[in-house]
Amino acid sequence: MTSSSLIVGDILAALFSRGRTQDDDEQFHWTICLPTTTTTAKKLHAKGVTATNFIFESPPCRYSASHVPNSIGTLNNQNAVDAVIALLATIPLVTPPAEAQLGIQFNCLVWFRQAVRCLHDNGYLHCPDVGALEAECRKYGEANDASFGSWKGYMYFVAESSK
């Protein structure tokens, strides 16, 4: 769906391009965004202060900065924004044991996966397969990345892997 505005009440998986190649695992910065107006959202994410030190933050951001606003759920009311921020702020900024065993180091994508699981477990969205959602978001991100010659403008997607 092409759109020039956000939908207040959506829960978005928003990927921000880092201007890297499609084969780069850090091609995107992965976030959860909660639109507060049709042009701004709260950007919930793990921000790297250094390569190994992360903080959680939830600053406002402008829609035009996001390369992939991908709707993955809907909040029942606008009061839920603060509750979601408080919930996601509790996610440990470390790699979960199952991913650590695979040699995965903590980054924004690891936090994003944990955030989606947390939102699913707490009834904010339905996403039993985080891997499928990640693949879907990555596909949309690559199609929507302004750093690639095929870019035709920003698109607003509705995920099939999460509701």
N, CA, C and O atoms as a DFTB+ gen file, in Angstrom:
652 C
 N C O
     1  1       0.851      -1.166       0.000
     2  2       0.000       0.000       0.000
     3  2       0.901       1.234       0.000
     4  3       1.816       1.339       0.817
     5  1       0.647       2.144      -0.894
     6  2       1.381       3.395      -0.908
     7  2       0.661       4.379      -0.011
     8  3      -0.562       4.506      -0.078
     9  1       1.402       5.069       0.820
    10  2       0.791       6.027       1.728
    11  2       1.791       7.114       2.058
    12  3       2.993       6.866       2.153
    13  1       1.279       8.324       2.230
    14  2       2.156       9.415       2.636
    15  2       1.968       9.738       4.107
    16  3       2.536      10.711       4.602
    17  1       1.177       8.933       4.817
    18  2       0.968       9.203       6.238
    19  2       0.911       7.916       7.041
    20  3       0.619       6.841       6.517
    21  1       1.199       8.056       8.324
    22  2       1.125       6.935       9.257
    23  2      -0.311       6.768       9.731
    24  3      -1.125       7.683       9.613
    25  1      -0.613       5.595      10.266
    26  2      -1.931       5.324      10.829
    27  2      -1.767       5.233      12.338
    28  3      -1.145       4.304      12.855
    29  1      -2.339       6.218      13.043
    30  2      -2.257       6.239      14.501
    31  2      -2.938       4.982      15.033
    32  3      -4.054       4.654      14.631
    33  1      -2.263       4.287      15.932
    34  2      -2.771       3.035      16.480
    35  2      -2.074       1.811      15.928
    36  3      -2.156       0.734      16.519
    37  1      -1.385       1.956      14.799
    38  2      -0.623       0.831      14.259
    39  2       0.604       0.554      15.126
    40  3       1.140       1.451      15.777
    41  1       1.029      -0.688      15.120
    42  2       2.342      -1.072      15.631
    43  2       3.162      -1.363      14.382
    44  3       2.790      -2.215      13.574
    45  1       4.263      -0.666      14.224
    46  2       5.064      -0.800      13.011
    47  2       6.412      -1.451      13.278
    48  3       7.073      -1.167      14.276
    49  1       6.800      -2.325      12.370
    50  2       8.193      -2.733      12.260
    51  2       8.770      -1.738      11.260
    52  3       8.370      -1.727      10.096
    53  1       9.698      -0.910      11.701
    54  2      10.247       0.119      10.819
    55  2      11.744      -0.105      10.660
    56  3      12.492      -0.152      11.636
    57  1      12.159      -0.243       9.414
    58  2      13.567      -0.450       9.103
    59  2      14.132       0.839       8.533
    60  3      13.537       1.450       7.646
    61  1      15.272       1.244       9.041
    62  2      15.941       2.455       8.583
    63  2      17.201       2.042       7.839
    64  3      18.051       1.341       8.387
    65  1      17.321       2.476       6.590
    66  2      18.464       2.096       5.768
    67  2      19.759       2.661       6.320
    68  3      19.820       3.799       6.787
    69  1      20.784       1.841       6.254
    70  2      22.130       2.300       6.604
    71  2      22.963       2.508       5.343
    72  3      24.161       2.781       5.420
    73  1      22.311       2.374       4.162
    74  2      23.000       2.606       2.901
    75  2      24.019       1.546       2.556
    76  3      25.003       1.823       1.870
    77  1      23.791       0.336       3.026
    78  2      24.732      -0.762       2.778
    79  2      24.146      -1.735       1.761
    80  3      22.992      -1.598       1.356
    81  1      24.937      -2.708       1.355
    82  2      24.501      -3.656       0.342
    83  2      23.512      -4.667       0.905
    84  3      23.420      -4.854       2.118
    85  1      22.776      -5.315       0.014
    86  2      21.778      -6.296       0.420
    87  2      22.386      -7.493       1.133
    88  3      21.690      -8.168       1.891
    89  1      23.647      -7.771       0.914
    90  2      24.289      -8.919       1.553
    91  2      24.830      -8.593       2.943
    92  3      25.356      -9.472       3.625
    93  1      24.706      -7.352       3.361
    94  2      25.220      -6.912       4.660
    95  2      24.160      -7.138       5.733
    96  3      23.044      -6.633       5.614
    97  1      24.498      -7.892       6.780
    98  2      23.550      -8.161       7.863
    99  2      23.125      -6.896       8.594
   100  3      22.099      -6.890       9.274
   101  1      23.892      -5.838       8.464
   102  2      23.550      -4.585       9.130
   103  2      23.079      -3.538       8.125
   104  3      23.327      -2.344       8.290
   105  1      22.393      -4.010       7.078
   106  2      21.848      -3.130       6.052
   107  2      20.815      -2.163       6.628
   108  3      20.684      -1.032       6.158
   109  1      20.073      -2.618       7.661
   110  2      19.009      -1.813       8.251
   111  2      19.176      -1.685       9.759
   112  3      19.776      -2.536      10.415
   113  1      18.628      -0.597      10.287
   114  2      18.450      -0.460      11.732
   115  2      16.999      -0.857      12.000
   116  3      16.080      -0.270      11.429
   117  1      16.787      -1.860      12.873
   118  2      15.476      -2.442      13.135
   119  2      14.841      -1.794      14.359
   120  3      15.464      -1.702      15.416
   121  1      13.584      -1.341      14.208
   122  2      12.882      -0.664      15.292
   123  2      11.410      -1.074      15.327
   124  3      10.882      -1.639      14.369
   125  1      10.772      -0.781      16.438
   126  2       9.315      -0.820      16.552
   127  2       8.889       0.642      16.642
   128  3       9.432       1.392      17.453
   129  1       7.934       1.052      15.829
   130  2       7.441       2.425      15.886
   131  2       5.951       2.433      16.201
   132  3       5.190       1.589      15.728
   133  1       5.559       3.406      17.009
   134  2       4.162       3.588      17.398
   135  2       3.742       4.984      16.952
   136  3       4.102       5.967      17.598
   137  1       2.971       5.091      15.837
   138  2       2.550       6.406      15.356
   139  2       1.731       7.168      16.401
   140  3       0.811       6.624      17.011
   141  1       2.086       8.430      16.588
   142  2       1.349       9.306      17.505
   143  2       0.575      10.371      16.738
   144  3      -0.383      10.944      17.257
   145  1       0.993      10.634      15.498
   146  2       0.260      11.493      14.565
   147  2       0.429      10.857      13.187
   148  3       1.035       9.792      13.066
   149  1      -0.097      11.495      12.162
   150  2       0.048      10.945      10.810
   151  2       1.443      11.171      10.230
   152  3       1.755      10.661       9.154
   153  1       2.285      11.931      10.937
   154  2       3.641      12.192      10.437
   155  2       4.747      11.836      11.424
   156  3       5.920      11.838      11.051
   157  1       4.401      11.529      12.679
   158  2       5.423      11.205      13.673
   159  2       5.065       9.933      14.430
   160  3       3.904       9.532      14.502
   161  1       6.093       9.317      14.988
   162  2       5.904       8.084      15.760
   163  2       6.938       8.047      16.872
   164  3       7.956       8.737      16.812
   165  1       6.670       7.242      17.879
   166  2       7.682       6.922      18.884
   167  2       8.516       5.792      18.300
   168  3       7.973       4.771      17.877
   169  1       9.821       5.968      18.275
   170  2      10.755       4.985      17.713
   171  2      11.371       4.216      18.873
   172  3      12.211       4.753      19.596
   173  1      10.963       2.965      19.058
   174  2      11.452       2.124      20.149
   175  2      12.549       1.226      19.586
   176  3      12.336       0.489      18.623
   177  1      13.737       1.301      20.210
   178  2      14.844       0.525      19.647
   179  2      16.005       0.425      20.618
   180  3      16.081       1.133      21.623
   181  1      16.905      -0.485      20.275
   182  2      18.177      -0.603      20.986
   183  2      19.196       0.198      20.192
   184  3      19.460      -0.090      19.024
   185  1      19.755       1.191      20.830
   186  2      20.728       2.066      20.174
   187  2      22.125       1.707      20.652
   188  3      22.389       1.645      21.853
   189  1      23.007       1.473      19.704
   190  2      24.388       1.159      20.042
   191  2      25.158       2.413      20.409
   192  3      25.356       3.297      19.575
   193  1      25.591       2.487      21.657
   194  2      26.443       3.589      22.099
   195  2      27.874       3.293      21.654
   196  3      28.603       4.182      21.213
   197  1      28.252       2.031      21.781
   198  2      29.504       1.502      21.239
   199  2      29.141       0.168      20.595
   200  3      27.971      -0.215      20.590
   201  1      30.116      -0.535      20.060
   202  2      29.848      -1.825      19.415
   203  2      29.288      -2.858      20.385
   204  3      28.615      -3.799      19.965
   205  1      29.558      -2.694      21.672
   206  2      29.113      -3.690      22.653
   207  2      28.232      -3.109      23.756
   208  3      27.835      -3.837      24.666
   209  1      27.921      -1.826      23.696
   210  2      27.116      -1.183      24.732
   211  2      25.868      -0.573      24.097
   212  3      25.966       0.296      23.231
   213  1      24.697      -1.034      24.532
   214  2      23.435      -0.576      23.965
   215  2      22.556       0.045      25.035
   216  3      22.657      -0.284      26.217
   217  1      21.687       0.956      24.595
   218  2      20.666       1.527      25.468
   219  2      19.320       1.411      24.762
   220  3      19.261       1.357      23.533
   221  1      18.241       1.373      25.538
   222  2      16.895       1.432      24.974
   223  2      16.490       2.893      24.938
   224  3      16.717       3.634      25.894
   225  1      15.891       3.304      23.831
   226  2      15.340       4.649      23.788
   227  2      14.059       4.668      22.966
   228  3      13.803       3.771      22.163
   229  1      13.256       5.716      23.186
   230  2      11.967       5.835      22.493
   231  2      11.708       7.283      22.073
   232  3      10.711       7.876      22.484
   233  1      12.599       7.855      21.258
   234  2      12.411       9.243      20.836
   235  2      11.336       9.363      19.751
   236  3      10.984       8.374      19.109
   237  1      10.818      10.576      19.550
   238  2       9.917      10.776      18.414
   239  2      10.727      10.745      17.121
   240  3      11.905      11.102      17.116
   241  1      10.107      10.323      16.038
   242  2      10.772      10.362      14.736
   243  2       9.761      10.747      13.669
   244  3       8.557      10.549      13.836
   245  1      10.258      11.292      12.584
   246  2       9.415      11.694      11.455
   247  2       9.277      10.517      10.504
   248  3      10.233       9.773      10.285
   249  1       8.109      10.352       9.951
   250  2       7.803       9.261       9.028
   251  2       8.760       9.220       7.850
   252  3       9.180       8.135       7.449
   253  1       9.115      10.342       7.292
   254  2       9.940      10.364       6.086
   255  2      11.306       9.721       6.288
   256  3      11.974       9.370       5.315
   257  1      11.732       9.561       7.545
   258  2      13.033       8.955       7.816
   259  2      12.998       7.437       7.700
   260  3      14.048       6.807       7.569
   261  1      11.815       6.841       7.746
   262  2      11.706       5.382       7.737
   263  2      11.600       4.867       6.312
   264  3      10.811       5.367       5.510
   265  1      12.394       3.878       6.017
   266  2      12.311       3.284       4.690
   267  2      11.222       2.233       4.603
   268  3      10.709       1.978       3.514
   269  1      10.860       1.626       5.700
   270  2       9.856       0.575       5.653
   271  2       8.932       0.629       6.856
   272  3       9.194      -0.041       7.856
   273  1       7.865       1.401       6.790
   274  2       6.855       1.282       7.835
   275  2       5.987       0.071       7.502
   276  3       5.261       0.079       6.508
   277  1       6.060      -0.958       8.324
   278  2       5.398      -2.235       8.069
   279  2       4.460      -2.523       9.235
   280  3       4.918      -2.828      10.336
   281  1       3.160      -2.430       9.007
   282  2       2.191      -2.630      10.085
   283  2       2.184      -4.090      10.525
   284  3       1.944      -4.993       9.724
   285  1       2.455      -4.309      11.828
   286  2       2.493      -5.674      12.355
   287  2       1.444      -5.901      13.435
   288  3       1.338      -7.002      13.976
   289  1       0.668      -4.871      13.750
   290  2      -0.367      -5.001      14.771
   291  2      -1.071      -3.678      14.969
   292  3      -0.735      -2.675      14.339
   293  1      -2.066      -3.692      15.867
   294  2      -2.852      -2.498      16.148
   295  2      -3.083      -2.378      17.643
   296  3      -3.420      -3.355      18.313
   297  1      -2.898      -1.175      18.157
   298  2      -3.182      -0.912      19.569
   299  2      -4.672      -0.623      19.741
   300  3      -5.295      -0.005      18.878
   301  1      -5.237      -1.072      20.853
   302  2      -6.657      -0.858      21.112
   303  2      -6.988       0.594      21.399
   304  3      -8.076       1.063      21.067
   305  1      -6.058       1.306      22.014
   306  2      -6.279       2.726      22.286
   307  2      -4.939       3.433      22.399
   308  3      -3.902       2.800      22.598
   309  1      -4.974       4.739      22.270
   310  2      -3.749       5.522      22.269
   311  2      -3.049       5.501      23.626
   312  3      -1.848       5.763      23.702
   313  1      -3.782       5.192      24.700
   314  2      -3.153       5.089      26.018
   315  2      -2.184       3.914      26.086
   316  3      -1.308       3.874      26.951
   317  1      -2.340       2.963      25.177
   318  2      -1.477       1.787      25.172
   319  2      -0.045       2.114      24.746
   320  3       0.862       1.321      25.001
   321  1       0.177       3.256      24.109
   322  2       1.528       3.625      23.671
   323  2       2.488       3.632      24.857
   324  3       3.565       3.039      24.791
   325  1       2.102       4.297      25.934
   326  2       2.972       4.356      27.116
   327  2       3.190       2.974      27.719
   328  3       4.285       2.665      28.188
   329  1       2.146       2.137      27.707
   330  2       2.272       0.779      28.249
   331  2       3.243      -0.053      27.416
   332  3       4.045      -0.805      27.970
   333  1       3.177       0.074      26.096
   334  2       4.090      -0.668      25.220
   335  2       5.524      -0.180      25.422
   336  3       6.447      -0.991      25.488
   337  1       5.714       1.115      25.518
   338  2       7.061       1.648      25.753
   339  2       7.619       1.097      27.064
   340  3       8.766       0.655      27.118
   341  1       6.805       1.127      28.115
   342  2       7.251       0.610      29.420
   343  2       7.576      -0.876      29.336
   344  3       8.555      -1.329      29.928
   345  1       6.768      -1.634      28.609
   346  2       6.994      -3.073      28.464
   347  2       8.301      -3.354      27.721
   348  3       9.119      -4.152      28.176
   349  1       8.491      -2.698      26.582
   350  2       9.680      -2.973      25.774
   351  2      10.955      -2.431      26.419
   352  3      12.051      -2.902      26.113
   353  1      10.825      -1.463      27.294
   354  2      11.993      -0.948      28.020
   355  2      12.573      -1.990      28.970
   356  3      13.711      -1.852      29.420
   357  1      11.799      -3.034      29.279
   358  2      12.271      -4.080      30.201
   359  2      13.055      -5.186      29.503
   360  3      13.602      -6.065      30.169
   361  1      13.119      -5.156      28.184
   362  2      13.841      -6.208      27.454
   363  2      15.336      -6.098      27.761
   364  3      15.929      -5.035      27.578
   365  1      15.948      -7.194      28.229
   366  2      17.394      -7.162      28.502
   367  2      18.179      -6.871      27.220
   368  3      17.859      -7.401      26.156
   369  1      19.181      -6.048      27.326
   370  2      19.995      -5.665      26.175
   371  2      21.180      -6.616      26.032
   372  3      22.339      -6.206      25.978
   373  1      20.840      -7.902      25.974
   374  2      21.816      -8.982      25.798
   375  2      21.228     -10.002      24.836
   376  3      20.013     -10.069      24.649
   377  1      22.089     -10.784      24.236
   378  2      21.634     -11.832      23.325
   379  2      21.006     -12.969      24.122
   380  3      21.615     -13.460      25.073
   381  1      19.786     -13.401      23.748
   382  2      19.172     -14.543      24.433
   383  2      20.044     -15.791      24.263
   384  3      20.736     -15.925      23.253
   385  1      20.017     -16.701      25.237
   386  2      20.880     -17.894      25.184
   387  2      20.783     -18.685      23.881
   388  3      21.805     -19.139      23.366
   389  1      19.579     -18.861      23.338
   390  2      19.430     -19.650      22.109
   391  2      20.183     -19.016      20.945
   392  3      20.751     -19.730      20.118
   393  1      20.197     -17.700      20.869
   394  2      20.919     -17.016      19.797
   395  2      22.410     -16.920      20.115
   396  3      23.242     -16.986      19.211
   397  1      22.747     -16.765      21.383
   398  2      24.159     -16.701      21.784
   399  2      24.876     -17.999      21.431
   400  3      26.042     -17.984      21.038
   401  1      24.167     -19.135      21.573
   402  2      24.761     -20.438      21.225
   403  2      25.114     -20.517      19.746
   404  3      25.976     -21.301      19.350
   405  1      24.448     -19.706      18.930
   406  2      24.729     -19.674      17.494
   407  2      25.812     -18.651      17.151
   408  3      26.139     -18.452      15.981
   409  1      26.361     -18.008      18.173
   410  2      27.408     -17.017      17.958
   411  2      26.885     -15.637      17.586
   412  3      27.653     -14.777      17.152
   413  1      25.588     -15.421      17.753
   414  2      24.988     -14.130      17.412
   415  2      25.266     -13.135      18.534
   416  3      25.014     -13.420      19.704
   417  1      25.782     -11.975      18.170
   418  2      26.042     -10.923      19.150
   419  2      24.860      -9.959      19.176
   420  3      24.160      -9.789      18.178
   421  1      24.650      -9.336      20.325
   422  2      23.518      -8.431      20.478
   423  2      23.628      -7.250      19.523
   424  3      24.695      -6.660      19.358
   425  1      22.499      -6.920      18.899
   426  2      22.385      -5.729      18.063
   427  2      20.909      -5.346      17.983
   428  3      20.079      -5.947      18.666
   429  1      20.578      -4.369      17.169
   430  2      19.193      -3.900      17.092
   431  2      18.251      -4.974      16.560
   432  3      17.081      -4.996      16.942
   433  1      18.720      -5.859      15.694
   434  2      17.876      -6.926      15.174
   435  2      17.555      -7.951      16.256
   436  3      16.426      -8.435      16.329
   437  1      18.524      -8.287      17.091
   438  2      18.274      -9.195      18.218
   439  2      17.221      -8.570      19.133
   440  3      16.298      -9.257      19.572
   441  1      17.351      -7.278      19.423
   442  2      16.363      -6.588      20.260
   443  2      14.993      -6.598      19.590
   444  3      13.986      -6.847      20.252
   445  1      14.943      -6.329      18.281
   446  2      13.684      -6.325      17.532
   447  2      12.975      -7.673      17.668
   448  3      11.775      -7.723      17.940
   449  1      13.720      -8.763      17.476
   450  2      13.112     -10.098      17.608
   451  2      12.512     -10.276      19.002
   452  3      11.393     -10.769      19.149
   453  1      13.267      -9.869      20.019
   454  2      12.778      -9.986      21.396
   455  2      11.551      -9.099      21.616
   456  3      10.622      -9.491      22.322
   457  1      11.543      -7.925      21.022
   458  2      10.401      -7.014      21.157
   459  2       9.144      -7.625      20.539
   460  3       8.064      -7.549      21.126
   461  1       9.279      -8.226      19.365
   462  2       8.119      -8.860      18.721
   463  2       7.616     -10.018      19.578
   464  3       6.409     -10.167      19.768
   465  1       8.532     -10.839      20.096
   466  2       8.117     -11.944      20.978
   467  2       7.393     -11.409      22.218
   468  3       6.380     -11.967      22.639
   469  1       7.908     -10.341      22.790
   470  2       7.315      -9.737      23.982
   471  2       5.916      -9.195      23.669
   472  3       4.988      -9.399      24.452
   473  1       5.759      -8.518      22.548
   474  2       4.446      -7.996      22.150
   475  2       3.468      -9.131      21.881
   476  3       2.288      -9.030      22.219
   477  1       3.951     -10.209      21.277
   478  2       3.118     -11.395      21.033
   479  2       2.698     -12.026      22.362
   480  3       1.519     -12.308      22.575
   481  1       3.664     -12.246      23.248
   482  2       3.388     -12.890      24.539
   483  2       2.432     -12.080      25.404
   484  3       1.716     -12.642      26.233
   485  1       2.415     -10.759      25.216
   486  2       1.561      -9.888      26.025
   487  2       0.281      -9.463      25.307
   488  3      -0.426      -8.570      25.775
   489  1      -0.017     -10.099      24.175
   490  2      -1.287      -9.896      23.493
   491  2      -1.424      -8.630      22.669
   492  3      -2.536      -8.273      22.278
   493  1      -0.325      -7.942      22.395
   494  2      -0.409      -6.726      21.582
   495  2      -0.446      -7.025      20.088
   496  3      -0.935      -6.214      19.301
   497  1       0.066      -8.177      19.700
   498  2       0.005      -8.609      18.309
   499  2       0.070     -10.127      18.263
   500  3       0.365     -10.778      19.265
   501  1      -0.208     -10.685      17.089
   502  2      -0.147     -12.133      16.911
   503  2       0.936     -12.424      15.880
   504  3       0.755     -12.186      14.686
   505  1       2.064     -12.944      16.359
   506  2       3.182     -13.264      15.478
   507  2       3.906     -14.493      16.023
   508  3       4.908     -14.360      16.726
   509  1       3.403     -15.694      15.702
   510  2       4.032     -16.907      16.221
   511  2       5.369     -17.251      15.562
   512  3       6.113     -18.079      16.089
   513  1       5.690     -16.632      14.417
   514  2       6.930     -16.947      13.704
   515  2       7.723     -15.663      13.448
   516  3       7.557     -15.014      12.415
   517  1       8.576     -15.312      14.393
   518  2       9.366     -14.084      14.281
   519  2      10.308     -14.154      13.078
   520  3      10.565     -13.136      12.435
   521  1      10.819     -15.341      12.770
   522  2      11.704     -15.498      11.620
   523  2      11.009     -15.152      10.314
   524  3      11.604     -14.517       9.443
   525  1       9.746     -15.566      10.171
   526  2       8.985     -15.243       8.962
   527  2       8.755     -13.738       8.862
   528  3       8.855     -13.161       7.779
   529  1       8.445     -13.102       9.995
   530  2       8.250     -11.649       9.991
   531  2       9.552     -10.940       9.623
   532  3       9.542      -9.991       8.839
   533  1      10.661     -11.393      10.181
   534  2      11.958     -10.790       9.855
   535  2      12.238     -10.888       8.358
   536  3      12.656      -9.908       7.742
   537  1      12.013     -12.058       7.772
   538  2      12.256     -12.243       6.337
   539  2      11.341     -11.344       5.507
   540  3      11.770     -10.757       4.513
   541  1      10.078     -11.244       5.923
   542  2       9.126     -10.399       5.208
   543  2       9.544      -8.921       5.285
   544  3       9.528      -8.214       4.277
   545  1       9.911      -8.470       6.470
   546  2      10.343      -7.079       6.644
   547  2      11.603      -6.793       5.833
   548  3      11.725      -5.731       5.221
   549  1      12.531      -7.733       5.829
   550  2      13.774      -7.553       5.069
   551  2      13.459      -7.435       3.570
   552  3      14.040      -6.604       2.872
   553  1      12.537      -8.271       3.087
   554  2      12.141      -8.223       1.673
   555  2      11.550      -6.857       1.337
   556  3      11.917      -6.250       0.331
   557  1      10.635      -6.374       2.175
   558  2      10.044      -5.055       1.956
   559  2      11.110      -3.967       2.047
   560  3      11.102      -3.014       1.269
   561  1      12.014      -4.114       2.991
   562  2      13.068      -3.123       3.163
   563  2      13.957      -3.007       1.944
   564  3      14.298      -1.903       1.518
   565  1      14.332      -4.140       1.385
   566  2      15.198      -4.125       0.211
   567  2      14.481      -3.518      -0.988
   568  3      15.102      -2.834      -1.801
   569  1      13.178      -3.763      -1.104
   570  2      12.405      -3.183      -2.201
   571  2      12.190      -1.684      -2.001
   572  3      11.935      -0.955      -2.960
   573  1      12.292      -1.238      -0.776
   574  2      11.949       0.139      -0.424
   575  2      13.161       0.988      -0.062
   576  3      13.005       2.110       0.421
   577  1      14.350       0.477      -0.285
   578  2      15.564       1.166       0.141
   579  2      16.011       2.168      -0.920
   580  3      16.324       1.792      -2.050
   581  1      16.037       3.426      -0.550
   582  2      16.398       4.491      -1.488
   583  2      17.831       4.381      -1.991
   584  3      18.185       5.030      -2.975
   585  1      18.658       3.578      -1.342
   586  2      20.048       3.457      -1.783
   587  2      20.187       2.495      -2.965
   588  3      21.289       2.296      -3.476
   589  1      19.073       1.900      -3.401
   590  2      19.106       0.996      -4.547
   591  2      18.441       1.655      -5.748
   592  3      17.485       2.415      -5.596
   593  1      18.947       1.362      -6.937
   594  2      18.459       1.981      -8.161
   595  2      16.999       1.708      -8.467
   596  3      16.372       2.477      -9.195
   597  1      16.443       0.633      -7.931
   598  2      15.053       0.277      -8.224
   599  2      14.048       1.035      -7.356
   600  3      12.843       0.824      -7.493
   601  1      14.519       1.912      -6.466
   602  2      13.649       2.595      -5.517
   603  2      12.653       3.494      -6.231
   604  3      13.029       4.256      -7.122
   605  1      11.374       3.408      -5.841
   606  2      10.317       4.203      -6.472
   607  2       9.550       5.035      -5.458
   608  3       8.450       5.495      -5.763
   609  1      10.079       5.239      -4.293
   610  2       9.378       5.992      -3.258
   611  2       8.974       5.074      -2.129
   612  3       8.925       3.855      -2.294
   613  1       8.685       5.660      -0.981
   614  2       8.373       4.872       0.202
   615  2       7.007       4.215       0.100
   616  3       6.054       4.809      -0.405
   617  1       6.924       2.998       0.578
   618  2       5.679       2.234       0.611
   619  2       5.359       1.917       2.067
   620  3       6.258       1.792       2.898
   621  1       4.078       1.790       2.363
   622  2       3.598       1.430       3.702
   623  2       3.020       0.032       3.565
   624  3       2.036      -0.157       2.850
   625  1       3.608      -0.949       4.232
   626  2       3.206      -2.338       4.077
   627  2       2.405      -2.826       5.275
   628  3       2.541      -2.305       6.382
   629  1       1.575      -3.825       5.043
   630  2       0.863      -4.529       6.109
   631  2       1.395      -5.954       6.105
   632  3       1.261      -6.663       5.108
   633  1       1.996      -6.377       7.211
   634  2       2.641      -7.686       7.290
   635  2       1.635      -8.820       7.163
   636  3       0.511      -8.732       7.657
   637  1       2.054      -9.873       6.500
   638  2       1.260     -11.095       6.439
   639  2       1.625     -12.025       7.588
   640  3       0.822     -12.877       7.969
   641  1       2.824     -11.875       8.145
   642  2       3.330     -12.771       9.187
   643  2       2.931     -12.357      10.593
   644  3       3.200     -13.085      11.549
   645  1       2.296     -11.205      10.736
   646  2       1.918     -10.700      12.053
   647  2       0.665      -9.857      11.926
   648  3       0.476      -9.153      10.934
   649  1      -0.177      -9.930      12.921
   650  2      -1.433      -9.148      12.921
   651  2      -1.603      -8.457      14.242
   652  3      -2.590      -7.751      14.447
